[in-house]
Every structure is written in structure tokens, then in C-alpha cells.
Amino acid sequence: MNTPLRRHPALQPLSREHHYGLLLSWKIREGFKRNIAPERIKKYVDWFWENHLNPHFNAEEKYLFSILPAQNEHIRKALSEHRRLKRLFTGESEPIRTLSLIEEELENHIRFEERVLFNEIQQQATPEQLELLEQHQHVIADNWNDEFWK
């Protein structure tokens, strides 16, 4: 396993956003443990996707992934996982199964980005690329009122 490097300040906001993504996975698990109606969990998941995760994916794809060549195996894997997660978040299939898949796949994706992809990007990025990344940050404000996970 790759040991994470000390994050460059330009990557720290995206890493912090990953924390909220991991919390989403935890909240889904907590909702299941507490027998919360899947529709109630899905409302939060939909809101989180629209307000946080989709903008986060867009920022990564536009400003971060372009630091490495498009044919890089880790970039290809991350983009493939983004596409899969987008389909899960925006699809209309069976909610319990979909929420379970989101919970598991999102956590695995974040761990991959943190442990592998971000380390590689940080090692390859030029100071100019990191400066550009710093200028395009997204602020997380988790102000959802229905805290079903508590």
C-alpha cells in the first residue's frame, strides 16, 4: 500500500471534500442500521450529489486529472469510477441496492484517490499546475436538516 504524502496545500481542499464523501458512506450505513426508509436516505444522497459530489468530480476532472496524461492507468481508473458513480447517483433503480453500491463504491473510490492517485499527481504536478488548482476550490456546507444518521 502507498503511504500518503503530506498533502500540498493545493490538494488539501479536495482531500477535505473526500472526508465528506466518506461521511456520506457512513451516513448511508447508519441509515440502514437504524432502519431508516431508503427514500429518506436517498433524498439526502441526491442532495449531496447535486451540491457536493458532482461539483467535486467536475473540479477533479477539469483541474486535477489533466495534470497527468489521459492514458495514465490511474486517471483512467478514476474516470471510470466517476462514470460508474454518476450512473449510481443519477439512476432510478432499486433504492436499497443502489444506496448499498454507492456506500461501498464511493468509499473505495475515495481511498484509491487519496492513497494512490493524489500521491502520483502531487509528485508530477508543476508549481503552475498546483497554483491553478488552488484557484478552483469548492466549499462544502453540509446544511441538511434531516439528520437521519443520528
C-alpha positions as CSV (number, residue, x, y, z in Angstrom):
1,M,0.0,0.0,0.0
2,N,1.2,3.5,-0.8
3,T,1.7,5.7,2.2
4,P,0.1,9.1,1.7
5,L,2.4,12.1,1.3
6,R,1.9,15.3,3.2
7,R,-0.7,17.0,1.1
8,H,0.4,20.0,-0.9
9,P,-1.9,23.0,0.1
10,A,-3.5,23.0,-3.4
11,L,-4.7,19.4,-2.8
12,Q,-5.9,19.8,0.8
13,P,-9.3,21.2,0.0
14,L,-10.1,18.3,-2.3
15,S,-8.8,15.9,0.3
16,R,-11.1,17.6,2.9
17,E,-14.0,17.1,0.5
18,H,-13.1,13.4,0.4
19,H,-13.7,13.4,4.1
20,Y,-17.3,14.4,3.5
21,G,-17.7,11.7,0.8
22,L,-16.5,9.1,3.4
23,L,-19.1,10.6,5.8
24,L,-21.8,10.1,3.2
25,S,-20.9,6.4,3.0
26,W,-21.0,6.2,6.8
27,K,-24.4,8.1,6.9
28,I,-25.9,5.6,4.5
29,R,-24.6,2.7,6.7
30,E,-26.1,4.4,9.8
31,G,-29.4,4.9,8.0
32,F,-29.5,1.2,7.2
33,K,-28.6,0.2,10.7
34,R,-31.4,2.5,12.1
35,N,-33.9,1.1,9.6
36,I,-34.5,4.5,8.0
37,A,-36.7,4.4,4.9
38,P,-34.5,4.2,1.9
39,E,-36.4,7.1,0.2
40,R,-35.4,9.3,3.1
41,I,-31.7,8.4,2.8
42,K,-32.0,8.8,-1.0
43,K,-33.2,12.4,-0.6
44,Y,-30.0,13.2,1.3
45,V,-27.9,11.3,-1.2
46,D,-29.5,13.1,-4.1
47,W,-28.9,16.5,-2.4
48,F,-25.3,15.6,-1.6
49,W,-24.7,14.5,-5.2
50,E,-26.1,17.7,-6.6
51,N,-24.5,20.1,-4.2
52,H,-21.1,18.5,-3.4
53,L,-20.1,15.3,-5.2
54,N,-20.9,16.3,-8.8
55,P,-19.1,19.6,-8.5
56,H,-16.2,17.8,-6.8
57,F,-16.0,15.3,-9.6
58,N,-16.1,18.1,-12.2
59,A,-13.3,20.0,-10.4
60,E,-11.1,16.9,-10.2
61,E,-11.7,16.1,-13.9
62,K,-11.1,19.6,-15.1
63,Y,-8.2,20.8,-12.9
64,L,-6.6,17.8,-11.3
65,F,-6.7,14.8,-13.7
66,S,-5.3,16.9,-16.5
67,I,-2.0,17.1,-14.6
68,L,-1.3,13.5,-15.7
69,P,-1.5,12.1,-19.2
70,A,-5.0,11.0,-20.2
71,Q,-3.7,7.4,-20.9
72,N,-2.3,7.2,-17.3
73,E,-3.8,4.0,-15.8
74,H,-4.8,5.7,-12.5
75,I,-6.5,8.6,-14.4
76,R,-8.4,6.1,-16.5
77,K,-9.4,4.1,-13.4
78,A,-10.6,7.3,-11.6
79,L,-12.6,8.5,-14.6
80,S,-14.2,5.1,-15.0
81,E,-15.2,5.1,-11.3
82,H,-16.6,8.6,-11.7
83,R,-18.8,7.4,-14.6
84,R,-20.0,4.4,-12.6
85,L,-20.7,6.5,-9.5
86,K,-22.6,9.1,-11.6
87,R,-24.8,6.4,-13.0
88,L,-25.5,5.1,-9.5
89,F,-26.3,8.6,-8.2
90,T,-28.5,9.6,-11.1
91,G,-30.2,6.3,-11.9
92,E,-33.7,5.3,-10.9
93,S,-33.1,1.7,-10.0
94,E,-33.9,-0.2,-6.8
95,P,-33.0,2.2,-3.9
96,I,-31.7,-0.2,-1.3
97,R,-29.3,-1.9,-3.8
98,T,-28.3,1.4,-5.3
99,L,-27.6,3.0,-1.9
100,S,-25.6,0.0,-0.9
101,L,-23.5,0.2,-4.0
102,I,-23.0,3.9,-3.6
103,E,-21.9,3.4,0.0
104,E,-19.3,0.8,-0.9
105,E,-18.0,2.1,-4.3
106,L,-17.7,5.7,-3.1
107,E,-15.6,4.7,-0.1
108,N,-13.4,2.5,-2.3
109,H,-13.0,5.3,-4.9
110,I,-12.0,7.9,-2.3
111,R,-9.5,5.6,-0.7
112,F,-7.9,4.9,-4.1
113,E,-7.7,8.6,-4.9
114,E,-6.2,9.5,-1.5
115,R,-3.7,6.6,-1.3
116,V,-2.7,6.3,-5.0
117,L,-3.9,9.0,-7.4
118,F,-3.3,12.1,-5.3
119,N,0.2,11.0,-4.4
120,E,1.1,10.5,-8.1
121,I,-0.4,13.8,-9.1
122,Q,1.4,15.6,-6.3
123,Q,4.7,14.1,-7.4
124,Q,4.2,15.0,-11.0
125,A,2.5,18.4,-10.8
126,T,4.3,21.6,-11.7
127,P,4.1,24.6,-9.4
128,E,2.0,26.4,-12.1
129,Q,-0.5,23.4,-12.2
130,L,-0.8,23.4,-8.4
131,E,-1.4,27.2,-8.4
132,L,-4.2,26.8,-11.0
133,L,-5.7,24.1,-8.9
134,E,-5.7,26.3,-5.8
135,Q,-7.8,28.9,-7.7
136,H,-10.6,26.5,-8.3
137,Q,-11.8,25.2,-5.0
138,H,-15.4,24.2,-3.9
139,V,-16.7,24.9,-0.4
140,I,-18.6,22.2,1.4
141,A,-21.6,23.3,3.5
142,D,-23.4,20.3,4.8
143,N,-26.6,22.0,6.0
144,W,-29.1,19.2,5.5
145,N,-31.9,19.3,8.1
146,D,-33.0,15.7,8.3
147,E,-30.1,14.1,10.2
148,F,-31.4,10.5,9.9
149,W,-28.0,9.1,10.9
150,K,-28.1,10.4,14.4
